[in-house]
């Protein structure tokens, strides 16, 4: 019962964010982080304390990002080209290049959102590509970054995930470009 009382404002905030984002024409809206893990049945060591969302849209929702939804809400906005770029890296880049691209953004932005987005695209097998959990205070972070919930744009997100998960490698990039099979078809 206490759990329902604690989660109610967060679930309400999600619905209001979804409604507010409709005018921005998002390709996808994803819930990730502790709330997504909790809703997936992974209770963790404490109840979720915020709502982590990733929206894919070319219309940056500044008004939504700055709005108070009654609980801690973190909205990350990705332009379509940025998220598709991560998918292309997952598909075509060699592992060292891919990992350097992902982790250099962590250093530049002081946030692991690109790594988290890549993990969400690949699902639980993200470790097979070499993506590792970020360490917190020298202790290995055992949370599963790939757990997420698609709130809008499920078909588009699923196609993007299939595209990203099909590892082609750097040699196939050239041949795919020749036969015009390189770009992600939106």
N, C-alpha and C positions, 0 to 999 in steps of 0.2 A: 504494500500500500504506500509506504514511504517512497518507494521507487517511482510509482505513478505520479505522485505529487512533485517529485524532483524533475522528472522528464517532461511533464506537461508543458511548461513554458518553452522548452526547447523544441518540442514537436509543433507547437503553435507557431514559433518563430520560423520554422522551416516552411510551413504552409504560407505564411505571409511573405517570405522571401520569394517563394515560387510565384506567387501572384504578382509581386512587384517587378519580377524579372520578365514577365511576358512581353512587355513593350520593347525589350532589348533583343528579342528574337534569339534566345540562346539555342545553340546546337545541342548542348547537354548541360545538365546541372547534376552534380554528384555530391553526395554526403560521404565524408571520410572521417577518420580519426576515432577518438574514443566513443563518440555516440554511435557511429556506424558499427564499430566492433561490439558495443553493448547490445545494439538492436539485432546483431547477428548471433547473439548468444555467448559472446566472450565477455564475461563480467569484469575482467581486469581486477586490479587491486583497489579501485575506487570508482564511484559513480562518475559518469561524464560531467564535465563542468563547462563545456562550451559546444558550439555548433560549428564544425569546419565544413565549408562548402567550396567547391570548385565549379565555376561557371565558364563555359566555352562560348564566347560571343565576340563579334567584332565591334560591338557597341559597348564600350566600357561602362558598367552601371555605377557611376560615381555616387549617384543619389542613394542607391540601395546599399552600397558599401559603407556609407556614412550614417545610415539610419539606425536608430536604437530599436531593437526588437524585443527588449525586455530580458535578454540574457546575453551572455558573451557570444558573439557571432563573428566568425572570421570568414570573409568571402574573398577568395582568390579568383581573379578574372584572367582568363587566358584568351588571347585572340586565337582564331581558328588556325592561323598559320603557325603559331607557336606550338600548339598541341600536336598538330600534324607533323611539325618538324621533329618533335620528340619521337613520334611514331616512326618517322623515316629513319631516324638515328637507330632506333631499336631494330628496325628491319635490315638496314644496310651497313651501318658502321661496324668496324672491327670492335671487339670488346674494349681494348684500351682507349680508342677514340670515343666510343659511346660513354664509357665511365668518366673520362676526363670532361666531356661536355656536361654531363649531369652534375658531377660534383663541383665543377668550377662555378656553376650557378649557385650552388649552396654557399660557397665562400663569398661570392659577389652580392648575393641577396640576403645572406644570413638567415635563410630559410630553406628547408629541404623540399619545397613544393614540387620542383621538377622531378626529383627522385621519387616522391610519393606518386606523382602522376604516372611515371613510367611503371612503378610497381602495380598501380591500379590497372594499367593497360595489360600487363603481362599476367596478372593473377598470382596465385601462390607460388608459381614457378619462377618468380623474378630473381631468386637467388641463383638459378642456373645460368643466368646471363652475367652474373658477377655483382649485381646490386646487393649491397650489404646494409644492414640496419645501422642507423646513425648511433654512435655511442653517446650516452648521456653521463656526464661526470665520470668517465672512465669505465662505466658499467655497460655491458652490451644491452642494447634496447631489443627486447624480445617481442615487441608488438608486431603484428602482421600489418604492414603498410598497404597490402593489396586489398584488404577488406573495405568495401565501399558499397553504397547503395545509389543506383541511378534513379534520380527523381524526375527528370525529363530528358527526352532525346535518347531513349534506350536503343532504338534501332541504329541510329547514327553512331553511338558510342560502341555498340557491339561490332559494327563493321570496322571501326577504327582499331579496336582491340585485336580483331582477327588479322588485320593488315600489319599491325605492329608485331604480333606474336610469330608471324611467318618470317623467321630469320633467313635472309637471302645472302647477306654478307657483301663485302665491298666488290667482289668480282662480278656478282650478279647485278649490281647497280648499273654497270655499263650496258649489259645486254638488255636489262629491263628498260633502260632509256631508249635503246635502239628500237625495241618493239612497242614502245609507248605504253609500258605497263609499270612505269615508275611512280607516277603520282597517285595519291589517294583520291579515289572518286567520291566526291561529296554527294 
